[in-house]
Amino acid sequence: MSAATPARRGLADLPLPWATEREVARLARILGGGNLRALAHTAFHALPTESNLLFTGYVDLRSAELQESTLLTTPATIGELPARDLPDGAAALITISARGVATHLGAEARAAGLTVEPLAGETPVAGVDGDRMTALIGAYWGSGIQITLARGAIEAPIVIKIKSPAQGEALVTRIAVTLGENSSATISEEVIGSHVGRDTNSGATARALLATTSEVKLGKGAKLRLASIQELPEDVVYLPVRRHDFGANAELQIAAAQVGARLVRGRIDHQLTGNGSKVRQVEVLFAGGEQLHDLTTYSLHAGEKTVGDLLAKGVFAGKARGFVKGVTTIPRSGRGTNSYLGEFGMLLSKTARSVAIPSLWIDQPDCERAAHGSSVGPIDQNQIFYLRTRGLTEAEARRTIVMGYLEPVVAELPLEEEADRLREVLAAKLDAAFVAQSSAAASAA
């Protein structure tokens, strides 16, 4: 092999020049957690990218060109935002970017006792011994916050804005959320690019990395509504890891949308250990061009009479690919579980690809429900024909079908303003996909 010929990369290779013991030691000196970081560093280099044998055929990280990236370390202190930055109707605003963390707490948040503090370096990341991307964050995080609501309720949303780093940079950050007994809150998360007007279709590779955790602990009877909309530029690799630990009768309603980024590899873990705990999760994926969205949800129903209702719908255009996977586990302790896992994909072009793999592992016969469903396919031509007989053009019919397919998921967003904004984002991306498809067809002719 000549010096000018780059070495071929494996599908699961993730080149990170800063994933070294020296970098772990440097971060430990600044932020603490040396022993925990060292264990996570060892796990990152030892674990396979996909440890679940069901899913090893669905890994492809080749578009992540991070071999020359630089790991960012942001200031350990939290800055104060001006009051004018607080969005209308929000209780608090938290921004996380390459410049650091800043926040502003409104009157309702202050009155309820909401706190936002730097995350202690000795705070462990659960799951580092079993998942490589979790280990990556546990070893190399350079920014972290702890959001705590010990008691009471906050009706207005807590807005968290996460901005991606520039090309050639990597931002690894942790967000820990703790709700005390019988407390309740709403979190609205926006994951966006760091530069307004930046080209969102900048090529087939991504040279910026944003890796985040959302580590949620819900006390007995606590209730959290969480909405997340990801609109990153398509020159970013996005690695989100979410873990939710439930106390007795705790409830989580989560709605997430993955629209941007060149490569998304995400994992969600629901640990339903508290008796009577509940989670309702809806997820939208829309990938076009050469985007790849790879998402897996794990649910453990360890408590009695727990409820899990999980639904994911994806739309894929151009040469996009979607890997949507899920595992629901019901051990012997999970008596009375009520669980549903649904994963569905719609293909808008002949070159788009998607897989949906819902899986159940059940060791408890006394379940109220343990069901799953999946399908992947193109738009139903009979539906197009029906709408055309009602006066719609073919383009209008296709648009109506796609938006209607996604609407049951979009409508589950806890804030109507966010649902409306997501509808606009999805409609704009759909129109762009149809234009690109028409142009490709004209070129081929």
N, C-alpha and C positions, 0 to 999 in steps of 0.2 A: 504493500500500500504506500503510495507516495505521500510526502509531507503535506501536499495540497488537498489530499482527499480526506475529508473528515470521517472519523470512525462511525460506523453504523450504530444507531441506538436501538435498544430493545423497546418494546411497547411500554414496559413498566418503568423504564429508566427515568429518573428525575435528577438531572445534574445541578447540584447546588455547591458552589465553591466554598461557601461559608459554613457548611455543615460539618464543622471540625471541633475537636476537643478544645482548641485554643479559643474559638468563638464562644463555646459554652462557658469557659472560665472567665472570659471578659464580661459576658452578660451576668454571670453570678456575682462578680465584683460590683457591678452597678445596681442590679435589681434583686440579688439574693437568689436563694433556692438552688445552691450548687449541687447538692446530692440529687435532688429531684431532676434537675436538668441533665445530670450525667446519666441517670437511669434512662431518661427519655432519649438521649443521644444514642445510647447503646441500642435501644429498641428500634430507633429509626433506621439504623444501619443493618439491623439483624432481620427485621420483619419484611415479608414480601409486600408489595404495594397492595395486593388484594389477598387477604388471608382466608376469605370464604371460598371454598372450592367450587361452590355453585356459580360463582361469578368471575372466575379467573380468565375466562375467555372474553371478558368485556372490560379491558383496560387498554388505554392508549394515551400516553402522555407526550407523544412526540412533538406536539405543537408548542410545548413549553420550552422555550429557548432561554433558559435561566443560568447557563453556565458562566456568564460574565456578570451576573447580578451582584449587587451589594446589599447586605442586610442593614436595615435602618434600626437605630436605637433612638427613641424619642425621649424628651425630657420626662423625668420621673414625677414631676409635679403636675398638677392639673390647673390649667389656666381658667380665667374667668371671662366669659363672653358678655358683651353688652346686652342690656335688656331688650334693645330693639331687634336683636337677632332671634328672639324667641318667637316661633311661628304662632300665628293667631290660633287660639283655642288649645294650645299645648301647655302642659304643666311644667315641662322641663325640656331643655335642649342639651344634647351631648354630641360633640364632634370629635371624631378620631381620624387622624391623617398623619402624613409624614412629618408634620410640624408638631405633633403631640396631641394631647387630649385637652379639651376645654369644655366648660359647661356653664349653663345658667339655669338656676332653679327659680321657677315662678312662685307666686304666693301660695298656691294650692300645694305644691310639692314641699315647700318649706313648712307649711302648717301641718302636713301629714308626717313630717319627720324623715322624708326621703334623704338619703345620703349617697354621695358619689365620691369614692376615695380611690387612691392608687391601690392596685391589687398587691397584697403581700407576696413577697418572693417565695415564701414557703407554702403557698397555696397549691396543693397537688392538682394535676389534671387527670381526671378519671379516664381510664381506657387507653393509656399510653402503652400498656403491655400487649394490646391486642390489635391496634390499628396504627398503621405507619404514619398517616397524615396527622393523627392526634399526637403521636410521638414527636413529629416535626414541630408542632406548635409548642408542646410541653418543653422541648429542649431549647428552642431558639426565640421564644417570644421576647419582644423588646418593648412592649407596651401592654398595660393591663389595667382594668378598672373593676371595682366592686360597687354594684348598685344594690342598696338595701332599703327595704320598706318593712320595718319590724312589725307594724300594726296599722290598722285603719285602711282606708281606701283612697285612691286617687282616680277620679273619673276621667279627667283630661289625659291625653296620651303623653307619654315620655318619648320624645323624638330622639333617635340616635342616628346621626349621619356619619357614615364610614366612607372615606374617600381613598381611592386607589393611589398608589405611589406612581412616580414617573417611570418611563422605560429605563431598564437597567437597575431598578430598585426593588427591594422586597420588604414588605411590611407584614410583620407577624404580630398579631394582637389578640388579647383575651378579654372577654366581657363576661363577668360573673354577676348573676342576679339572684338575690335572695328575698323571698317574700315570707314574712312571719305568719303565725297562725291566724287564719281567718282574714288575712289582708287581701287586697285586690288591686290590680293595676293594669294599664294598657301600655304596651310598648310598640312604637312605630319605627321600624328600621329602614333606612334608605342607604343602599350601597351603590355609590356613584363614582364617576371619574373625577379626577382631581383638577382637570382643566376644561373649562367651558369652551365648546366649539372644537374640541379635539376630534380628529377623524375616528369614527367608530368602525370603520372597515379597512383597517390599515394593513391587511395582509394575512398570510396563512400562519404566522407564528406570533408568539406572545413573549415579551421580554420583561414584563412587570409581574410581580407576584403579590397577591393579597391573600393572606391566610388568617382566618379568624375562628375563635370559639365563641359559643353562646352557652354558658354553663349556668343552668337555671335550677334552683332548689326551691321547691314549694312546700311550705309548712302545712300542717293539718288544716284543711278547709280553705286553703289559699286559692285564689283564682287569678289567672293571668291570660290576657289576650295579647297575642304577639303577631304583628304583621311585618313582613319583610319583602321589599321590592328591590331586586338587583338589576341595575341598568349600566353595568360597566362597559367601557369601550372594548372593542374586540381585539385589543392588543394586551389583554390582561389575563393571567391565570388566577382563578378564584378557587380557594380551598376552604369552604366553610364546614365547621364541625360543631354540631349542636348536641347537647346532652341535657335531658330534663329528668330530675329526680322528684318523685311525687310522695308527699305525705298522705295520710289517710284523708279521703274525700277531697283531695286537691284536684283542681281542674285547670286544663290548659287548652286554649283554642289558638291554633297557629295557622296562619295563611301565608304562603311564601310564593313568590314569583321569580323565576330565573329567566331573564330576557337577554342580558348582555354577556360579555366575556368571551374570549376565544375558547377557553377550556374551563369547565366547571367540574370539579370532583368533590361532591359533598356527602356528608354522612349525618344522619339524625338518629339519636338514641333516646327512646322513651323508657325510663325505668319506673314502671308502675308497681312499686313495692307497697304502697299504702293501700289498705283496704278501701274499696269504693272510689278510688281515684279514676279520673277520666281524661282522655285526650281526644280532641277532634282536630285533624290535620288535613288541610287542602293545599295542593301545590300545582302551580302552573309552570310549564316549560314552553318556551318558544325559541327555537334555534333556526337560523338560516345560514346561507353562505357555507362556510366550512366549520361552523361552531360544533363543539361536542359538549353535551351536558350529560354527566354521569352522576346519578344520585341514588343513594341507598338509605332506607329507613329500617331501623331495628326497633322492635317493640317487645319488651319483656313484661308479661302479665304475672308478676310474682305474688301480688296481693289478691285477696278474694273480692269477687264482684267488681272487678275493674272493667272499664269500657275503653275501647280503642276504635275510632272511626277514621280511617286514613284513605284519602283519595288523591290521586295524581293524574293530571291530564297534560299531554304534551302535543305540540304542533311542530313539525319539522319540514323545512323547505330547502331548496337548493341541494347542496351535498352535506347537509347537517346530519348529525347522528345523535341519538338519544339512548342512554342506558338507564332505565328506570327499574329499580330493584327494591325488594322489601322482604323482611323476615319477621314474622310474628311468632314468638315463643311463649307457650303456655305450660309452665312446669306443674308438678303435682300440687303445689301450693295455690295455683290460680283457679280455685273452684269458683264457678259462677261467672267466668269471663264472658264478655260480649265484645267480639272483635270482628272488624271487617277491614280488608286491605284490597283496594282497587287501583289498578294502574292501566292507563289507556293512552294510545298514541295515534295521531293522525298524520299521514304523509301527504304533503302537497306536491311532491315531485317524484319522478321515478328514480332519482339518484339519492333521495333522502333515505335514511335507515333508522330503525328504532327497535328496541327490544323491551318487553315488559315481563318481569319475572317476580311475581309475588309468591312467597313461600310460607308454609305453616309448619311449625314444629310443636306438636301437641302431646303432652303427657298427662292430661287431665280429662277424663271422659265427661265430667259434670260441667259442661260449658253451656251457657245460654245461647251463644252463637260463636262460631269460628268459621268465617267465610272469606273467600277471596275471589277476585275476578280480574281479567285482563283482556285486552285486544289491541291490535295494531293493524291499520289499513288505510287506504285512500278515502277521499270523500265519496260517499255513496252517490252513484250516478242517478239513482231513482229520486233522491232528494233534490238534486239539481233539476231534473226533469219536472218534478212537481212544482218547484218554485218558479220555473220558467213559464209553466202554464198559468201561473198567477200574475204574470206580467213583468217579472224580474229578468234582467239580462243574465247571461251566464256568470259574468264577473260579480254582479250583485248577489246572485244566488250563492256562489262559492263564499263570498265574504259573510253573508248572513249565516251560512252553515257553520263556518269556523268560529265566528264570534258567539253563536249560540252554543256551540260545543264547549267553549271555555267559560261561558257566563255562570253556570252553577258553581264553579270554583271561585271566580272573581267576586261573586256576590257574597262570599263568606268572609271577605276582608272586614275586620271589625269597624273600620272607619269608612264612611261613604265617600269622603273626599279622596281617600286612597284608591277605592274601587273605581271611581270615575277617572282618576289619573292613569290607573293601570289599563282601563279600557282604551284610553287614548293611545298609550304606548303600544298596546297589542295591535290596535287598528292601523297605526302607522307602520309597524313592522310587517303586518300582513299585506298592506298595499305595496310596500317595497318588494316583498317576496313575489307578488303577482307581476309587478313590473319587470323584475329580473327574470322571471320565468318566461314572460312574453318576449323579452329581448333575446333570451337564449334560443327560443323556438324560431324566432325570425332569422337569427344568425345561422341556425342549422339548415333552414330552408334555402 
